[in-house]
Amino acid sequence: MSHFIEIDSKKLDLAKLLLSEIPNGINKAMANAINRTTTGTRQMMVGAICERYYIKQPEVRKAIAITKAVATDRDGQSGKITARGTGLPLIKFNVDPKKALSKRIVGKKVKAGVLTTGLKPLPNAFVKQFKNGGVGVLMRKGSERYPIKQLYALSVPQMMNQALITTDDVQVYAQDRLDREFNGQVDRLIRGINV
């Protein structure tokens, strides 16, 4: 699903007139405004996800990529925000205990929480440290010792769809931010401040 935001044509014409003396001025102003808008919009989305889910911001930010605008692009400026990814391991969310327990400690139940509403017990689940140093929440598939499977939660795109932000909210925020950033970048170029 794609959504587009644009700079108002009247503002763009006025900015072209004001920046006509500055070499590549309009392209610089547009590229900087677009890049600051995409970065700010991604941060707004990350904050909304982390408000609802027990996940750290760097984990979410890694899955949301930004394609930046380039000031030398003559065909027009554009930026893009893309969310991709698969289900995240349950250990990335709120899990108690976070580390594998020694064999001497028996009976400690694993609790996990994906949503910020609290932790829930996971019967028959345990935390294990792998040979490569990673840690995961595992569960046996049956009563036998093997096979076991690692437990996963939602992916970042799924969390974006289920977080309480709509595409309209994102689009309104991005449009408002782009308008403010574009005005600011034009002003900075006119005043001679490096951008």
Buried (B, 14 or more C-beta within 10 A) or exposed (E): EEEEBEBEEEEBEEBEEBBEEBEEBBBBBBBBBBBBBBBBBBEBBBEBBBEBBBBEEEBBBEBBBBEBBBBEEEEEBBBEBEBEBEEBBBBBBBBEBEEBBEEEEEEEEBBBBBBEEEBEEBEEBBBBEEEEEEBBBBBBEEEEEEEBEBBBBBBBBBBBEEBEBEEEEBBEBBBEBBBBBBBBBBEBBBEEEEB
